[in-house]
Amino acid sequence: MSEKKQVTSQIDKLRDQLNHHSYQYYVLDDPEIPDVEYDRLYRELQSLEKHNPALITSDSPTQRVGDKPLDGFTQVKHEVPMLSLDNVFNAEELNDFNKRIQQRLDSEDEISFAAEPKLDGLAVSLLYEKGLLVRAGTRGDGTTGENITQNIRTIHSIPLKLLGNNIPDLLEVRGEVFMPKAGFEKLNQMARDNDEKQFANPRNAAAGSLRQLDPKITAKRPLAMYCYAVGRVDGGAILQTHSDMLDHLKQWGLPLCNERETVQGVDGCLNYFKQMSELRDSLSYEIDGIVYKVNSLKLQKELGFVAKAPRWAIAHKFPAQEEMTRVNAIEFQVGRTGAITPVARLEPVFVGGVTVSNATLHNMDEVNRKDVRKGDQVIIRRAGDVIPEVVRVVPGSRKRGARKILLPAQCPVCGSEIEQEEGEAIARCSGGLFCEAQRKESIKHFASRKAMDVDGLGDKLVEQLVDEGCIDHMDDLYSLTVEKIIGLERMAEKSAGNLIDALEESKYTSLNRFVYALGIREVGEATAQTLAQYFTSLDAIKAADEESLQKVDDVGPIVAAHLVRFFKQPHNLDVIDKLLKAGIHWDDIEAAAVEEQTLEGKTFVLTGTLTEMTRDDAKKALQARGAKVTGSVSKKTSFVVVGDNAGSKATKAEQLGVEMLDEAALIKLLK
């Protein structure tokens, strides 16, 4: 074999391999080789073509990107018009569509339909001659569209050369180019990062990307395509049904939607519609309805067309997900963790199947970015069970004198200061102990095992106690009596008595547990422990300024600021005072703090199961002696305590050369 023939054979083989693996990856979602191997084959083909440019063909995987920008799009005339579909919006209208079909066919037989999601993208036509992609066009007015061949070639899921056997001499395929949800979010995030204009929705993003005059820009956009019909076929097998035709398209390497089904009659259509409505939000792409097509190609031909649509197909649209309305006011809500959320109060509008009068604005960054003001006309979106959101302001709708929205200085629920760290999007109410919006979560945290450890006071019971008006704030827990709580769900006399006893027992605690129980932002167990050891009294912690607090290990400027703000709030101080008056107390730790700091400056990691003590007890014992206990092993770790069934932390300690202790060695160290 000559050298030229050998190179040609090698190039052909590489192209076939790459086309096969692209089909496995983009169409079947079942890759057979890792990305690195695909890249190796691609680079090998590139190198061969570079040294043999005469052997480059239009269907080569290397030719997807690289054409020069166009001055403008030329026109494409569709030999078979690309018609639109009529719509139905409910079961009654779908029944009428089915009756019209039966009347025209003069038959009462149940119709078999091919059902598939109605993609929210841009309709396009692909023309293959002898299996090679030669032209692509937009639908346009149905008769004439724009030639977008260069841009279509950049979409990896679209084959430049069809696969398999029995391929028609000429095949015109119709489908929808769309942008998957994840790609859309990534594209808009890049726009936000670069302070550029964002796309309103995935459909606009797909259309804008496909109509770029520079195909290199299109190539950078995360576009995909699903085929759903055939316009013209010359040659190939004679098929009986629409679903068979789609199966053949898939065999030839064309991408199809996996959610398509064949259903029987109107009931089958409605069941499929219900099923897809429930799946809609979990799909990786946007859909705005379902398309039903008479499955028999023979019956399709008999039914024919009206002026602009086929008689044998219909689109069953979902309720609108976007509508236009006006902002009556913008108010601020307080979430259960203290997060302040701006909410637009709207002129009621029917969208996504329900009447909407409120929509979230997420945070002040979003308010400022979208510049929403009272009186503006806005586009709102509702998708499934997701809270409706304001998408954007309608240009030119603003009333004269509309004021910019500002973050309030005080919490609208309890009047405490609102705090927002630099660089954080979320602002929060600082009145965690007092604020009614946060009280359930603050009480749950207060009673939790690592805080006050009130046995039997779980989340559901806290919800009940607050909802029934038995308690308002955490200090009210200690005024509960058996008589007050007996009769609550699952609360008989014995369980009520046990809860009151547990509350009484919880009054004897430690300073670090009490500080942790207060739920101060970013003050976890370890920080509470170091604060207690350093200051030795609650009064000293309350009185400390930011500079003093930052002298404590693990307390930086942010945590120090949270502490100062927390203890500045009169509401919080009032709740603390009531808790202490209720009888909460702890031993003086000043003498012990000086005497027992034998492990100060040492960092421990605990892994595996201990038998003589729990890991929680071991952690407390180490912290009481000044040690720092962390959850991950690093070069800064002093010791790793290894119990039974130790995992990866022990392995990492061995790799880093960190000293390991068994339980006996730990007990000896603590003594």
C-alpha positions in Angstrom: 0.0 0.0 0.0 1.3 3.4 -0.9 2.0 6.0 1.8 -0.8 8.2 0.6 -3.3 5.4 0.7 -2.1 4.4 4.1 -2.6 8.0 5.4 -6.0 8.2 3.8 -7.0 4.9 5.4 -5.7 6.1 8.8 -7.6 9.4 8.5 -10.8 7.6 7.5 -10.5 5.3 10.4 -9.9 8.1 12.9 -12.9 10.0 11.5 -15.2 7.0 11.8 -13.9 6.4 15.4 -14.5 10.0 16.4 -18.0 10.1 14.8 -18.9 6.9 16.6 -17.7 8.2 20.0 -19.5 11.5 19.5 -22.7 9.6 18.9 -22.2 7.5 22.0 -21.4 10.6 24.1 -23.8 13.3 22.7 -26.8 11.2 21.5 -26.8 8.0 23.6 -25.3 9.6 26.7 -23.2 6.4 27.0 -19.5 7.2 26.4 -17.3 4.2 25.7 -14.0 5.9 26.2 -12.7 8.6 28.6 -12.5 12.2 27.4 -8.7 12.1 27.4 -8.8 9.2 24.8 -11.2 11.1 22.6 -8.9 14.1 22.8 -5.9 11.9 21.8 -7.7 10.6 18.7 -8.8 14.1 17.8 -5.3 15.5 18.1 -3.9 12.6 16.0 -6.5 13.4 13.2 -5.6 17.1 13.4 -2.0 16.3 13.0 -2.5 14.1 10.0 -4.8 16.6 8.3 -2.4 19.4 8.9 0.3 17.6 7.0 -2.2 16.4 4.3 -4.6 19.3 3.8 -5.8 17.9 0.5 -7.4 15.0 2.5 -9.5 17.3 4.7 -13.3 16.8 4.0 -16.3 18.8 5.2 -17.6 16.0 7.4 -14.3 15.7 9.4 -14.8 16.3 13.2 -12.0 18.9 13.0 -14.1 21.1 10.7 -16.9 21.9 13.1 -15.3 25.3 14.0 -13.0 27.7 12.2 -15.0 29.3 9.3 -14.7 33.1 9.0 -17.5 35.4 10.3 -20.3 36.0 7.8 -21.3 39.4 6.5 -24.9 38.3 6.8 -27.1 35.2 6.5 -28.3 34.1 3.1 -31.7 32.6 2.6 -32.8 29.0 2.5 -36.0 27.9 0.7 -37.8 24.9 2.3 -39.0 22.5 -0.4 -41.5 21.1 2.1 -42.9 24.0 4.2 -42.0 24.1 7.9 -45.5 24.6 9.4 -46.3 25.6 12.9 -48.8 23.7 15.1 -52.2 24.6 16.4 -52.6 24.7 20.2 -55.0 23.2 22.8 -55.0 24.2 26.4 -57.2 21.7 28.2 -58.8 18.2 28.0 -62.0 19.5 26.3 -60.1 21.1 23.4 -57.9 17.9 23.1 -61.1 15.9 22.8 -62.4 18.2 20.1 -59.1 17.7 18.1 -59.5 13.9 18.4 -63.1 14.1 17.2 -62.1 16.1 14.2 -59.6 13.5 13.2 -62.1 10.6 13.6 -64.8 12.5 11.6 -62.3 13.2 8.8 -61.2 9.6 8.8 -64.9 8.5 9.1 -63.8 6.2 11.9 -64.5 5.8 15.7 -61.4 3.7 16.2 -59.0 4.8 19.0 -56.1 6.8 17.5 -52.5 5.9 18.3 -50.4 9.1 18.9 -46.7 9.7 19.1 -46.3 12.0 22.1 -43.1 14.0 22.9 -42.2 17.1 24.9 -42.6 20.5 23.1 -39.1 21.9 23.3 -38.7 25.6 24.0 -36.0 26.5 21.4 -35.6 27.4 17.8 -36.9 25.2 14.9 -34.3 24.3 12.3 -34.0 22.1 9.2 -30.9 19.9 8.4 -30.3 18.6 4.9 -28.2 15.5 4.3 -27.1 14.4 0.9 -25.5 10.9 0.6 -25.3 11.0 4.4 -23.3 14.3 4.6 -24.7 17.5 6.2 -24.8 20.1 3.4 -27.2 22.7 4.7 -29.0 23.9 7.7 -31.7 26.6 8.0 -34.0 28.3 10.4 -37.8 27.9 10.0 -38.2 31.6 9.2 -41.7 32.2 7.8 -42.1 28.5 7.1 -41.2 28.8 3.5 -37.9 30.7 3.7 -35.4 30.8 6.5 -31.8 31.8 7.1 -28.8 29.6 6.2 -27.1 28.8 9.5 -25.0 25.8 8.3 -21.7 27.1 9.7 -23.2 27.6 13.2 -25.1 24.2 13.2 -21.8 22.5 12.4 -20.4 23.7 15.8 -23.1 21.7 17.7 -21.4 18.4 18.7 -24.6 16.4 19.0 -25.4 17.0 15.3 -23.6 14.5 13.1 -21.7 15.9 10.1 -22.0 12.5 8.6 -24.8 10.0 9.2 -24.0 6.6 10.7 -25.2 3.1 9.9 -26.7 1.6 6.8 -29.7 2.1 4.4 -29.2 5.9 4.6 -31.5 7.8 2.2 -29.9 9.6 -0.8 -31.5 12.8 0.5 -32.8 13.4 4.0 -34.2 16.6 5.4 -34.6 16.5 9.2 -36.5 18.9 11.4 -35.8 19.5 15.0 -35.3 22.1 17.8 -32.0 23.7 18.8 -32.1 24.5 22.5 -29.9 25.4 25.4 -29.9 23.0 28.4 -30.8 24.6 31.8 -27.3 24.0 33.2 -25.6 25.6 30.2 -28.0 28.6 30.4 -27.2 29.2 34.1 -23.4 28.9 33.4 -23.7 31.3 30.4 -25.6 33.9 32.5 -23.1 33.5 35.4 -20.3 34.4 33.0 -22.3 37.4 31.9 -22.8 38.5 35.5 -19.1 38.0 36.3 -18.1 40.2 33.3 -20.9 42.8 33.9 -22.5 41.9 30.6 -26.2 41.7 29.6 -27.8 38.4 30.6 -30.2 36.3 28.5 -33.9 36.4 29.7 -34.5 32.7 29.2 -32.9 29.6 27.5 -35.0 30.1 24.4 -33.6 33.6 23.8 -30.1 32.3 24.6 -30.4 29.5 22.0 -31.8 31.8 19.3 -29.2 34.5 19.9 -26.4 32.0 19.9 -27.6 30.3 16.7 -27.8 33.6 14.8 -24.3 34.8 15.5 -22.5 35.8 12.4 -19.2 34.5 13.9 -19.5 30.7 14.3 -16.6 30.7 16.8 -19.0 32.5 19.2 -21.7 30.0 18.6 -19.2 27.2 19.2 -18.6 28.5 22.8 -22.3 28.4 23.6 -23.7 25.2 25.2 -26.3 24.3 22.4 -28.0 21.0 21.8 -30.6 19.7 19.4 -33.4 17.1 19.4 -34.9 15.9 16.0 -38.6 15.4 15.9 -39.7 15.0 12.2 -38.7 14.5 8.6 -39.5 17.0 5.8 -38.3 15.2 2.6 -36.8 11.7 2.1 -35.5 10.3 -1.2 -34.6 6.6 -1.0 -34.2 4.5 2.1 -36.7 2.1 3.8 -40.4 2.6 3.6 -41.7 3.2 7.1 -45.2 2.8 8.6 -45.2 5.0 11.7 -43.8 8.3 13.0 -42.2 6.5 16.0 -40.5 4.1 13.5 -39.2 7.0 11.6 -37.7 8.6 14.8 -36.1 5.3 15.7 -34.4 5.3 12.3 -33.1 8.8 12.8 -31.5 7.7 16.0 -29.9 4.7 14.3 -28.4 7.2 11.8 -26.7 9.1 14.6 -29.2 12.0 15.0 -30.1 13.1 18.6 -33.6 12.5 19.8 -35.5 13.2 23.1 -35.6 10.2 25.3 -38.9 11.1 26.9 -41.0 10.4 23.8 -43.7 7.7 24.0 -46.5 6.1 21.9 -49.9 6.5 23.6 -53.5 5.4 22.8 -56.3 7.8 22.5 -57.1 11.0 24.4 -56.7 9.3 27.8 -53.2 8.1 26.9 -52.4 11.7 25.8 -53.7 13.2 29.0 -51.8 10.6 31.2 -48.6 11.5 29.3 -49.3 15.2 29.8 -49.8 14.7 33.5 -46.6 12.6 33.8 -44.5 15.2 31.9 -46.0 18.0 33.9 -44.7 16.4 37.1 -41.3 15.7 35.5 -41.0 19.1 33.9 -38.9 20.9 36.5 -36.5 17.9 36.8 -35.8 17.8 33.1 -32.4 19.1 31.9 -34.1 21.3 29.3 -37.0 23.7 29.1 -40.4 22.5 27.6 -43.6 24.5 27.2 -46.0 21.8 26.4 -46.5 18.4 24.7 -46.9 17.6 21.0 -49.2 14.8 19.9 -48.9 13.4 16.3 -51.0 10.7 14.7 -48.5 7.9 14.7 -49.6 6.3 11.4 -47.8 7.9 8.4 -50.6 6.7 6.1 -53.2 8.4 8.3 -51.1 11.6 8.4 -51.2 11.6 4.6 -55.0 11.1 4.6 -55.6 13.9 7.1 -53.3 16.4 5.3 -52.9 20.1 6.2 -54.8 23.3 6.7 -53.2 26.6 5.6 -50.5 26.8 8.3 -50.6 23.6 10.3 -51.0 19.8 9.9 -54.4 18.3 10.8 -52.7 15.3 12.4 -50.7 17.1 15.1 -51.4 19.5 17.9 -49.5 21.2 20.7 -50.9 20.8 24.2 -49.5 23.9 26.0 -48.7 24.2 29.7 -50.1 27.2 31.5 -48.0 30.3 30.9 -44.9 30.5 33.1 -44.2 34.1 32.4 -46.6 37.0 32.6 -46.5 40.8 32.9 -47.9 42.7 35.9 -47.2 45.7 38.1 -45.3 46.1 41.4 -47.6 47.6 44.1 -45.0 47.6 46.9 -41.7 46.0 47.9 -41.6 44.6 51.5 -39.0 42.7 53.5 -39.6 39.3 55.0 -37.5 37.6 57.7 -36.7 33.9 57.3 -36.3 31.3 60.0 -32.5 31.8 60.0 -32.8 35.6 60.1 -32.2 36.1 56.3 -33.9 39.3 55.0 -35.6 38.7 51.7 -37.2 41.5 49.6 -40.6 40.5 48.2 -42.6 42.3 45.5 -46.3 42.7 46.2 -48.0 42.5 42.7 -51.2 43.2 40.9 -52.6 39.6 40.9 -51.9 37.8 37.7 -52.6 34.2 36.5 -49.3 32.5 35.7 -48.1 28.9 35.8 -51.7 27.6 36.6 -52.2 29.8 39.7 -52.9 33.4 40.6 -49.8 35.1 41.8 -49.7 38.2 43.9 -46.2 38.0 45.5 -42.8 37.3 43.9 -39.3 37.0 45.5 -36.5 39.3 44.7 -34.0 37.0 46.5 -31.6 39.6 48.0 -30.5 43.3 47.7 -27.9 42.4 45.1 -30.8 41.2 42.9 -32.9 44.3 43.6 -30.1 46.5 42.6 -29.1 44.5 39.5 -32.7 44.4 38.2 -33.4 47.9 39.6 -37.0 47.0 40.6 -39.1 49.9 42.0 -42.6 50.4 43.2 -44.9 51.0 40.3 -42.8 49.3 37.7 -44.3 46.9 35.2 -42.4 43.6 35.5 -42.1 40.1 33.9 -42.6 37.4 36.5 -41.9 33.7 36.2 -43.4 30.7 37.9 -42.0 27.2 37.2 -43.7 24.3 39.0 -43.7 24.6 42.7 -40.8 27.1 42.7 -41.6 30.5 44.4 -42.5 33.0 41.6 -39.7 35.5 40.9 -39.3 38.9 39.2 -37.4 38.3 36.0 -36.9 41.9 34.8 -38.5 45.4 34.6 -40.4 46.2 31.4 -38.5 49.0 29.7 -40.2 52.4 29.7 -42.8 51.4 32.3 -41.3 53.3 35.3 -43.4 56.1 36.8 -41.8 59.5 37.4 -40.3 59.9 40.9 -40.1 56.1 41.6 -37.6 55.7 44.4 -34.7 53.2 44.6 -35.3 50.5 47.1 -32.9 50.5 50.1 -32.2 47.8 52.7 -33.9 48.8 56.0 -31.6 49.4 59.0 -33.9 47.5 61.5 -35.6 44.1 61.3 -39.3 44.7 60.2 -40.4 42.0 62.7 -38.5 42.7 65.9 -36.7 46.0 65.3 -33.2 44.6 65.9 -30.3 45.8 63.8 -29.9 44.3 60.3 -26.3 43.2 59.5 -24.7 42.4 56.2 -21.1 41.4 55.8 -19.1 42.9 53.0 -19.1 40.6 50.0 -22.2 38.6 51.2 -25.5 38.8 49.3 -27.7 38.0 52.3 -28.5 40.5 55.0 -29.7 39.1 58.4 -31.6 40.2 61.5 -29.3 40.2 64.5 -32.1 39.6 67.1 -31.9 35.8 66.9 -33.1 35.2 70.5 -36.0 37.6 70.3 -37.2 37.8 66.7 -40.5 36.0 66.3 -39.5 35.0 62.7 -36.5 33.1 64.0 -37.8 31.8 67.4 -38.5 28.2 66.4 -35.0 27.7 65.0 -33.4 29.4 67.9 -35.3 27.3 70.4 -34.5 24.1 68.5 -30.8 25.0 68.6 -30.9 26.0 72.3 -32.4 22.6 73.3 -30.1 20.5 71.0 -27.8 17.8 72.3 -24.6 19.8 72.0 -26.1 22.9 73.5 -28.4 22.6 76.5 -29.2 18.9 75.8 -32.9 19.0 76.8 -33.8 15.3 76.5 -37.1 14.7 74.8 -37.4 18.3 73.4 -37.3 17.5 69.6 -38.0 19.7 66.6 -41.7 18.6 66.3 -42.4 19.3 70.0 -40.8 22.8 69.7 -43.0 23.5 66.7 -46.1 22.4 68.7 -45.1 24.5 71.8 -44.7 27.7 69.7 -47.8 27.1 67.5 -50.0 26.4 70.6 -48.7 29.6 72.3 -47.1 27.7 75.2 -43.7 29.5 74.6 -42.6 32.6 72.7 -38.8 32.6 73.4 -36.3 30.1 74.7 -36.5 31.5 78.3 -40.2 30.5 78.3 -39.1 26.8 78.3 -38.3 27.1 82.0 -41.8 28.4 82.9 -43.5 25.3 81.4 -45.4 23.0 83.7 -47.0 19.6 83.3 -50.4 21.2 83.4 -49.5 23.6 80.5 -48.2 20.9 78.1 -50.3 17.8 79.0 -52.8 17.2 76.2 -50.4 18.2 73.4 -50.0 15.6 70.7 -48.2 12.5 72.1 -47.9 14.3 75.4 -49.4 12.3 78.2 -48.8 12.9 81.9 -45.6 10.7 82.1 -44.0 12.2 79.0 -45.0 15.7 80.2 -43.3 15.0 83.5 -40.2 13.7 81.8 -39.9 16.9 79.8 -40.2 19.1 82.8 -37.5 17.0 84.6 -35.2 17.2 81.6 -35.6 21.0 81.5 -34.7 21.1 85.2 -31.7 19.0 84.7 -30.5 21.2 81.8 -30.2 24.2 84.1 -26.8 22.9 85.3 -24.5 23.2 82.3 -21.2 24.8 81.3 -20.3 28.3 80.1 -19.1 27.0 76.7 -22.4 25.0 76.2 -24.5 28.1 77.2 -22.6 30.4 74.8 -23.0 27.8 72.0 -26.7 27.5 72.8 -27.3 31.2 72.2 -26.9 30.6 68.5 -24.6 33.5 67.7 -23.6 33.5 64.0 -20.5 31.5 63.3 -19.9 30.7 67.0 -19.7 26.9 66.9 -18.7 24.4 69.7 -15.0 25.0 69.3 -15.3 28.8 69.3 -17.6 28.7 72.3 -15.1 26.5 74.1 -12.1 28.8 73.4 -14.2 31.9 74.4 -15.1 30.2 77.7 -11.5 29.2 78.4 -10.1 32.7 77.6 -12.6 34.9 79.3 -13.8 32.4 82.0 -17.1 34.3 82.6 -20.2 35.4 80.6 -19.9 39.0 81.8 -16.4 39.2 80.4 -17.5 37.8 77.0 -20.4 40.3 76.9 -18.2 43.2 77.7 -15.4 42.4 75.3 -14.8 44.7 72.3 -13.8 43.4 68.8 -10.1 44.0 69.5 -10.2 41.9 72.7 -12.2 39.1 71.1 -9.7 38.8 68.3 -7.0 37.8 70.8 -8.8 34.5 71.2 -7.7 31.6 69.0 -10.0 31.0 66.0 -11.8 34.4 66.5 -11.2 36.6 63.6 -12.8 40.0 62.7 -16.0 38.6 61.3 -16.8 36.4 64.3 -15.8 39.2 66.7 -18.2 41.6 64.9 -21.0 39.0 65.2 -20.4 38.7 69.0 -20.3 42.4 69.6 -23.5 43.0 67.6 -25.3 40.1 69.4 -24.5 41.4 72.9 -25.4 45.0 71.9 -29.0 44.0 71.2 -31.2 44.8 74.3 -33.6 42.0 73.3 -30.8 39.4 73.4 -29.6 40.7 76.8 -33.1 40.5 78.2 -33.5 36.9 77.1 -30.1 36.0 78.6 -31.0 37.7 81.8 -34.3 35.7 82.0 -32.5 32.4 81.4 -30.1 33.1 84.2 -32.9 34.1 86.5 -34.7 30.8 85.6 -31.8 29.0 87.3 -29.3 28.2 84.5 -25.8 28.0 86.1 -22.4 26.5 85.7 -19.2 25.9 87.7 -16.6 28.6 88.0 -13.9 27.6 85.4 -11.3 30.1 86.3 -9.1 27.9 88.5 -9.5 24.9 86.2 -8.6 27.0 83.2 -5.2 27.9 84.7 -4.5 24.4 86.1 -5.5 22.1 83.3 -4.2 23.8 80.1 -1.6 21.0 79.6 -2.4 20.5 75.9 -2.6 24.2 74.9 -1.3 24.7 71.3 -1.9 21.1 70.3 -4.3 20.1 67.6 -6.1 16.7 67.7 -8.2 14.8 65.2 -10.5 11.9 66.4 -11.3 9.0 64.1 -12.9 5.6 64.5 -14.9 4.3 67.5 -13.7 4.6 71.1 -14.8 2.1 73.7 -13.9 3.7 77.1 -15.6 7.1 76.2 -17.5 8.6 73.3 -15.8 10.8 70.8 -17.8 13.7 72.1 -16.5 13.1 75.6 -13.0 12.8 74.3 -13.3 16.1 72.4 -14.6 17.9 75.5 -11.8 16.5 77.7 -9.2 17.6 75.1 -10.7 21.1 74.8 -10.9 21.4 78.6 -7.1 21.0 78.6 -6.5 23.7 76.0 -6.3 21.5 72.9 -7.9 22.3 69.6 -10.0 19.5 68.0 -10.6 19.6 64.2 -12.2 17.4 61.7 -9.5 17.0 59.1 -5.8 15.9 59.1 -3.1 18.3 57.9 0.6 18.9 58.5 -0.4 21.2 61.4 -2.1 18.3 63.2 -0.3 17.3 66.4 -2.0 13.9 67.1 -4.6 11.7 65.4 -6.5 9.5 68.0 -7.4 6.3 66.2 -10.3 4.1 67.5 -11.8 0.9 66.0 -12.7 0.9 62.3 -10.7 4.1 61.6 -11.0 5.4 58.1 -9.2 7.6 55.7 -8.0 10.1 58.4 -5.7 7.4 59.8 -4.3 6.7 56.3 -3.7 10.4 55.7 -2.0 10.7 59.1 0.3 7.9 58.2 1.1 9.6 54.8 1.9 12.9 56.5 3.8 11.4 59.3 1.5 12.7 62.0 1.8 10.9 65.3 -1.1 8.5 66.0 -2.5 7.5 69.5 -4.7 4.6 70.4 -7.4 5.1 73.1 -5.1 3.9 75.9 -2.5 6.5 75.0 -5.2 9.2 74.9 -6.5 8.3 78.4 -2.9 8.4 79.7 -2.4 11.8 78.1 -5.5 13.2 79.6 -4.5 11.9 83.1 
